[in-house]
Amino acid sequence: MEQREQWNTRAGFILAAVGSAIGLGNIWRFPYMAAENGGGAFFFPYLFALLTAGIPIMILEFGIGQKFRGSAPLTLARLNRKWEWLGWWQIAVCFFIAVYYVVIIAWAISYVGFSVTQAWSGGAGDFFFGTFLGLTGSPFELGGLRTGIILPLLVAWIVTFLATYGGVKGGIERASKILMPVLLIMTILIAIRGITLPGAAQGLNYLFKPDFSKILDYKVWTAAYGQIFFTLSIAFAIMIAYSSYLPKKSDIVNNAFMTSFINCGFSLLAGFAVFGIIGHMALNQGKTVAEVAGSGGVGLAFITFPTAISTLGGLAPLFGILFFLSLTFAGITSLISINEAAISAFMDKFSMPRKKVVIIYTVVAAAISLVFATGAGLYILDIVDHFINNFGIVFGGLIEVILIGWLFNLKSVQEHVNAISEFAAGSWWLFTIKIITPLVLGYMAVMNLIGDLRTPYGDYSIPALFWLGWFVIILVVAGGFIFASLKWKDDQYLVKGVE
């Protein structure tokens, strides 16, 4: 068995972990979530969620990944041979996310080019849904491949392939050291320009003005926990895989705090950038910020913001390029981590060399991602994303904290983490993992399930929701048990490396 790779530097690991956490959602989802859930008041439940769920789970996953030195399936198998299936559940989640997430990155790459000529000037919505996506009438009406999406999709896969093919030091760490600083600089430039525009104060006021009445609304707290959970890339194999490449003496607690706070700080910076420019757009159109803000997903990124960029006059092309390059870089760093979580699992299970796994995995994933580059791609993406996030990730995370918190000696993980960290994960950490996080995730999981059973998601047909939603979740769960039932190429590997 080859010796496991390691990060070259602590900074390299932090940048890679932060790169995984900082994704498309930080730029388009967080600002909108904050504005819609109490503005400045939202930051109290958001910070509370960070401290009671985000950081504790990050410490847990960094700790077990570094201690047991394996991908999610291997780490969970080393915790308990009967838990390997959960690791493969999380790998299946990663795979499904990868094959649709890459398409959004392809859209962003395309919009870098569109920004030069303001190609959407005739109407951002009509351009996005009609001219660019060629959106059909339903999820089952594919409408053929969109040639304008294929090339940028290929670019996204090639960049991701090169990063994972090059390994931890030569590929992932090197890419993170380039992409993350450039992403930060671009976002700072957009934020500076955004907050200095006429009308920016109106946009920032919409984002940060506190509405303390919403503090008592349980939905705001659920939104805060959901945002923390999804934005930090926790509970779906990534951070376990990344931390498995850490040296034996690594400051787990500090690494977890740094990764979490840098990620959340970037979200705030993105809020300044996005809502400063949207405030300027609202002023130009004589509307309120709420009227022009649109939705918090692809609508904000590919319809509302392009329209806002067009109000910047001669600087519009430059800031359009900066914004969509930021989306591209944020997406690529996350996509690399999502794929690495799966690649490391197959390497461990089948004792295959990295390069062979990366080639096979990338070809298969890239082929499947073509489904999302059809005229029905946006519909399929929307349904798969909803079910994977609300059921695949949430229920997987809930099971993870219950198994490790209640059926494993959690104290041994705490002792391991504290022995190599500058400051300790104390009794507060045990309490959050055993009590607070299971309660919150359990509530979210049940409410999500009840909500979808009572009111089918979106305006989609029942067959579409079954085959593209519920059936995908069935595949995730079944895939977990099927891969766990396969024999390890080297059974001794199940105990190798445990400290």
C-alpha positions in Angstrom: 0.0 0.0 0.0 1.4 3.4 -1.0 2.0 5.9 1.7 -0.8 8.4 1.9 -0.1 11.8 0.4 0.2 14.9 2.6 -0.3 18.6 2.2 2.9 20.4 1.7 2.1 23.3 4.0 -0.6 24.2 6.5 -1.5 27.2 4.4 -2.0 24.9 1.4 -4.5 22.8 3.4 -6.4 25.9 4.8 -6.6 27.4 1.3 -7.9 24.1 -0.1 -10.4 23.6 2.7 -11.6 27.2 2.4 -11.7 26.8 -1.4 -14.1 23.8 -0.9 -16.2 25.8 1.6 -16.4 28.9 -0.6 -18.5 28.1 -3.5 -21.2 29.6 -5.7 -23.6 29.7 -2.7 -21.4 32.2 -0.9 -21.7 34.7 -3.7 -25.4 34.4 -4.7 -27.1 32.5 -1.8 -25.8 34.0 1.4 -26.5 37.7 0.8 -30.1 36.9 -0.3 -30.6 34.6 2.6 -29.5 37.2 5.1 -31.6 40.0 3.5 -34.8 37.8 3.5 -34.3 36.6 7.0 -34.0 39.7 9.1 -31.0 41.4 7.6 -28.6 42.4 10.4 -30.7 40.4 12.9 -30.0 37.2 10.8 -26.3 37.3 11.8 -27.1 36.4 15.4 -28.7 33.0 14.5 -26.1 32.6 11.8 -23.2 33.1 14.2 -25.0 30.8 16.8 -25.3 28.1 14.1 -21.7 28.5 13.2 -20.5 28.0 16.8 -22.9 25.2 17.7 -23.0 23.2 14.5 -20.6 24.4 11.8 -17.3 24.6 13.8 -18.1 21.5 16.0 -18.8 19.3 12.9 -15.7 20.7 11.2 -13.6 19.8 14.2 -15.2 16.3 14.2 -14.5 15.7 10.6 -11.0 17.2 10.6 -10.3 15.0 13.7 -11.5 11.7 12.4 -10.1 12.2 9.0 -6.6 13.1 10.3 -6.7 10.4 13.0 -7.9 7.5 10.8 -6.2 8.8 7.7 -8.8 7.7 5.1 -11.6 8.8 2.8 -15.1 8.9 4.3 -15.8 5.2 3.6 -12.5 4.1 5.0 -12.6 6.4 8.0 -16.1 5.3 8.9 -15.1 1.7 8.4 -12.2 2.2 10.8 -14.6 3.7 13.3 -16.9 0.7 12.9 -16.9 -1.9 10.1 -20.7 -1.6 10.0 -20.6 2.1 9.2 -18.8 2.0 5.9 -22.1 2.3 4.0 -22.6 5.9 5.3 -19.3 6.9 3.8 -20.4 5.6 0.4 -23.8 7.4 0.9 -21.8 10.6 1.2 -19.7 9.8 -1.8 -22.8 9.3 -3.9 -24.0 12.7 -2.7 -20.7 14.2 -3.9 -21.0 12.5 -7.3 -24.5 13.8 -7.9 -23.5 17.3 -6.8 -20.4 17.2 -9.1 -22.3 16.3 -12.3 -24.7 19.3 -12.0 -22.5 21.8 -10.1 -20.0 21.7 -13.0 -22.7 22.9 -15.4 -23.3 26.1 -13.3 -19.6 26.7 -13.6 -19.9 26.3 -17.3 -22.6 28.9 -17.3 -20.4 31.3 -15.4 -17.5 30.7 -17.9 -19.8 31.5 -20.7 -21.0 34.7 -19.0 -17.4 35.9 -18.7 -17.4 36.1 -22.5 -20.9 37.5 -22.6 -19.8 40.3 -20.3 -17.5 41.8 -22.9 -20.4 42.7 -25.2 -23.2 42.7 -22.7 -24.9 40.0 -24.7 -27.9 40.0 -22.4 -28.7 43.7 -23.1 -32.0 42.9 -24.8 -33.3 41.4 -21.6 -31.3 39.3 -19.1 -34.1 36.9 -18.4 -35.0 36.1 -22.0 -31.4 35.8 -22.9 -30.6 33.4 -20.1 -33.6 31.1 -20.4 -34.2 31.4 -24.1 -31.1 32.3 -26.1 -28.5 30.6 -23.8 -30.2 27.7 -22.1 -32.9 27.0 -24.8 -35.2 26.0 -21.9 -37.8 23.5 -22.9 -41.3 23.0 -21.5 -40.6 20.2 -19.0 -37.9 18.1 -17.4 -38.5 15.2 -19.8 -38.4 17.3 -22.9 -34.6 17.3 -23.3 -34.4 19.4 -26.5 -30.9 18.3 -27.4 -27.5 19.4 -26.2 -26.8 23.1 -26.1 -23.6 23.5 -28.0 -22.8 26.8 -26.3 -22.6 25.0 -23.0 -20.5 22.1 -24.1 -17.2 23.9 -24.6 -17.2 25.7 -21.2 -18.3 22.5 -19.6 -15.3 20.8 -21.1 -13.0 23.6 -19.8 -14.4 23.1 -16.3 -13.8 19.4 -16.4 -10.2 19.8 -17.8 -9.2 22.2 -15.0 -10.7 19.9 -12.4 -9.1 16.9 -14.0 -5.6 18.5 -14.0 -5.9 19.5 -10.3 -7.0 16.0 -9.1 -4.7 14.2 -11.5 -1.7 16.1 -10.1 -2.3 14.9 -6.6 -2.6 16.6 -3.3 0.6 18.7 -3.5 1.2 19.0 -7.2 -2.5 19.5 -8.2 -5.0 20.5 -5.5 -2.7 22.5 -3.3 -1.1 24.3 -6.2 -4.5 25.2 -7.7 -5.8 26.5 -4.4 -2.8 28.7 -3.9 -3.5 30.4 -7.2 -7.3 30.4 -7.4 -8.1 31.5 -3.8 -6.0 34.7 -3.6 -7.1 35.7 -7.1 -10.8 35.1 -6.1 -10.3 37.2 -3.0 -8.7 40.1 -4.9 -11.5 40.1 -7.5 -14.2 40.0 -4.9 -12.6 42.9 -3.0 -12.4 45.0 -6.2 -16.1 44.3 -6.9 -17.0 45.2 -3.3 -15.0 48.4 -3.4 -16.7 49.5 -6.6 -20.1 48.4 -5.4 -20.1 50.3 -2.1 -18.9 53.5 -3.8 -21.8 53.6 -6.4 -24.8 56.0 -6.1 -27.6 54.0 -4.4 -25.2 51.5 -2.8 -26.3 52.6 0.7 -29.9 51.6 -0.3 -28.7 48.1 -1.2 -26.5 47.6 1.9 -29.3 48.9 4.1 -31.6 46.2 2.6 -29.0 43.6 3.4 -27.9 44.7 6.9 -30.9 46.6 8.4 -31.9 44.4 11.4 -35.5 43.2 11.7 -35.4 41.8 15.2 -39.0 40.6 15.0 -37.7 37.7 12.8 -35.5 36.4 15.6 -38.5 34.7 17.0 -39.3 33.0 13.8 -38.2 29.4 13.8 -37.8 29.5 10.0 -35.1 32.1 10.3 -33.1 29.8 12.7 -33.6 26.8 10.3 -32.4 29.0 7.4 -29.3 30.0 9.4 -28.4 26.4 10.3 -29.1 25.3 6.8 -26.8 28.0 5.3 -24.0 27.1 7.7 -24.4 23.4 7.1 -24.3 23.7 3.3 -21.7 26.4 2.9 -19.0 24.7 5.0 -18.9 21.5 2.9 -19.5 19.4 6.1 -21.2 16.0 6.4 -20.7 14.9 2.8 -17.2 13.4 2.8 -15.1 16.3 1.6 -13.5 17.5 4.9 -12.8 13.9 6.0 -10.9 13.3 2.8 -9.0 16.6 2.9 -8.0 16.2 6.5 -6.8 12.6 5.9 -3.9 14.2 4.0 -2.8 16.2 7.1 0.5 15.4 8.9 0.2 13.6 12.2 0.9 16.8 14.2 -1.7 19.2 12.9 -3.7 21.9 14.9 -7.2 20.5 14.2 -9.1 23.0 16.3 -7.4 26.1 14.9 -7.7 24.8 11.4 -11.4 24.3 11.9 -12.0 27.8 13.3 -9.8 29.4 10.6 -11.6 27.6 7.7 -15.0 28.4 9.1 -14.4 32.1 9.8 -12.6 32.8 6.5 -15.6 31.2 4.7 -18.1 33.3 6.6 -16.0 36.4 6.2 -16.0 35.9 2.4 -19.8 35.6 2.5 -20.0 39.0 4.1 -17.6 40.5 1.5 -19.7 39.0 -1.3 -22.8 40.6 0.3 -21.2 44.0 0.1 -20.2 43.4 -3.6 -23.6 42.1 -4.7 -26.0 44.4 -2.9 -23.9 47.5 -3.4 -24.3 47.1 -7.2 -28.0 46.0 -6.9 -28.7 49.1 -4.8 -27.3 51.2 -7.7 -29.5 49.3 -10.1 -32.6 50.0 -8.0 -31.8 53.7 -7.9 -31.4 53.8 -11.7 -34.7 52.0 -12.2 -36.6 54.0 -9.6 -37.5 50.8 -7.7 -36.9 49.3 -4.3 -34.0 46.9 -3.7 -36.6 44.2 -2.9 -38.2 44.6 -6.2 -35.0 44.1 -8.2 -33.2 41.6 -6.0 -35.2 38.7 -7.5 -34.4 35.2 -6.2 -31.4 34.0 -4.3 -30.2 31.4 -6.8 -29.5 31.3 -10.5 -31.9 34.2 -11.0 -29.7 36.5 -8.9 -26.5 35.4 -10.5 -27.5 35.2 -14.2 -30.5 37.6 -14.5 -30.6 40.2 -11.7 -26.8 40.8 -11.5 -26.1 41.0 -15.2 -28.9 43.6 -15.4 -27.3 45.5 -12.5 -23.8 45.3 -14.2 -25.3 46.9 -17.3 -26.0 50.1 -15.3 -22.3 50.6 -14.7 -21.6 52.3 -18.0 -18.2 52.0 -19.5 -17.0 49.8 -16.5 -19.8 47.3 -17.1 -17.6 44.8 -19.1 -14.8 44.9 -16.6 -17.0 44.2 -13.6 -19.0 41.7 -15.5 -15.8 39.8 -16.2 -14.7 40.1 -12.6 -18.0 38.9 -11.2 -18.3 35.8 -13.4 -14.7 35.0 -13.0 -15.3 35.1 -9.3 -18.2 32.7 -9.7 -16.0 30.4 -11.9 -13.1 30.3 -9.5 -15.3 29.8 -6.4 -17.1 27.0 -8.3 -13.9 25.3 -9.5 -12.3 25.1 -6.1 -15.4 23.5 -4.7 -15.8 21.1 -7.6 -12.2 20.0 -7.1 -12.9 19.1 -3.5 -16.2 17.4 -4.3 -14.4 15.2 -6.9 -11.4 14.5 -4.6 -13.7 13.2 -1.9 -15.0 10.5 -4.3 -11.6 9.9 -6.0 -9.9 9.2 -2.6 -12.7 6.8 -1.7 -12.2 4.7 -4.9 -8.4 4.8 -4.4 -8.8 3.4 -0.9 -11.4 0.8 -1.6 -9.8 -0.7 -4.7 -6.1 0.1 -4.1 -6.0 1.8 -7.5 -3.4 4.4 -8.4 -4.6 8.0 -8.4 -4.1 8.7 -12.1 -6.2 5.7 -13.2 -9.1 6.5 -10.8 -9.1 10.2 -11.9 -9.3 9.2 -15.6 -12.1 6.7 -15.1 -14.1 9.0 -12.7 -13.8 12.1 -14.8 -14.9 10.4 -18.0 -17.9 8.9 -16.3 -18.9 12.0 -14.4 -18.4 14.3 -17.5 -20.5 12.0 -19.6 -23.4 12.1 -17.1 -23.1 15.9 -16.7 -24.1 16.3 -20.4 -27.7 15.6 -19.3 -27.6 19.0 -17.6 -26.4 20.7 -20.7 -29.6 20.0 -22.6 -32.6 22.2 -23.0 -34.2 20.6 -19.9 -30.9 20.9 -17.9 -32.1 23.7 -15.6 -35.2 21.7 -14.6 -33.3 18.5 -13.9 -30.6 20.5 -12.0 -33.2 22.2 -9.8 -34.9 18.9 -8.8 -31.7 16.9 -8.2 -30.2 19.8 -6.2 -33.3 20.1 -4.0 -33.4 16.5 -3.1 -29.7 16.0 -2.7 -29.4 19.0 -0.4 -32.6 18.5 1.7 -32.4 14.7 2.0 -29.0 13.4 0.9 -26.9 15.8 2.9 -29.2 16.6 5.8 -30.1 12.9 6.6 -26.5 11.8 6.0 -25.2 14.4 8.4 -27.9 13.5 11.0 -26.9 9.9 10.9 -23.2 10.8 11.1 -23.5 12.8 14.3 -25.8 10.2 15.9 -23.4 7.3 15.1 -20.2 9.1 16.1 -21.8 11.1 18.9 -23.7 8.3 20.6 -22.4 4.9 19.4 -18.7 5.7 19.3 -16.3 6.8 22.0 -16.5 10.5 21.1 -14.2 11.3 24.0 -11.3 9.5 22.3 -11.7 11.8 19.3 -11.7 14.8 21.6 -8.5 13.5 23.3 -6.8 13.0 20.0 -7.8 16.5 18.7 -6.8 18.2 22.0 -3.4 16.5 22.1 -2.3 18.1 18.8 -4.2 21.5 19.0 -3.2 24.8 20.6 -6.5 25.2 22.4 -8.9 22.5 23.4 -12.3 21.3 22.2 -13.9 21.3 25.6 -17.2 20.0 27.0 -19.0 22.5 24.8 -17.8 20.5 21.8 -19.2 17.2 23.2 -22.5 18.9 24.0 -23.0 20.3 20.6 -22.1 17.1 18.7 -24.2 14.9 21.0 -27.2 17.2 21.7 -27.6 20.4 19.7 -26.6 19.3 16.3 -28.7 16.1 16.2 -31.7 18.1 17.5 -31.3 20.8 14.9 -30.5 18.5 12.0 -33.3 16.1 13.1 -35.8 19.0 13.0 -34.6 20.1 9.6 -34.7 16.6 8.2 -38.3 15.9 9.4 -39.6 19.3 8.4 -38.1 19.0 4.9 -39.6 15.6 4.5 -43.0 16.6 5.7 -42.9 19.7 3.5 -42.1 17.8 0.4 -44.7 15.1 1.1 -47.4 17.7 1.7 -46.5 20.0 -1.1 -44.6 18.6 -4.1 -41.5 20.7 -4.9 -42.0 23.5 -7.4 -44.5 23.1 -10.2 -43.0 19.8 -11.4 -45.1 16.7 -12.2 -45.1 13.8 -9.9 -43.2 11.5 -12.3 -40.5 14.2 -12.7 -40.1 14.5 -8.9 -40.0 10.7 -8.5 -37.5 9.9 -11.2 -35.2 12.9 -10.8 -35.7 13.4 -7.0 -36.8 10.5 -4.9 -35.2 7.9 -7.2 -31.9 9.8 -6.9 -32.1 9.5 -3.1 -32.9 5.8 -3.5 -29.7 5.5 -5.6 -27.7 7.4 -3.0 -28.8 5.0 -0.1 -28.7 1.8 -2.2 -25.3 2.8 -3.6 -24.0 3.2 0.0 -24.9 -0.4 0.9 -23.8 -1.8 -2.5 -20.3 -0.3 -2.4 -19.9 -1.2 1.3 -20.7 -4.8 0.5 -17.8 -5.0 -2.0 -14.6 -6.6 -0.7 -11.7 -4.4 0.1 -8.7 -5.0 -2.2 -6.5 -5.1 0.9 -8.4 -5.9 4.2 -5.3 -5.0 6.2 -5.9 -1.4 5.0 -8.9 -1.2 7.3 -6.6 -1.1 10.3 -3.5 0.5 8.7 -2.7 4.0 9.8 -5.0 4.1 12.9 -3.1 5.9 15.7 
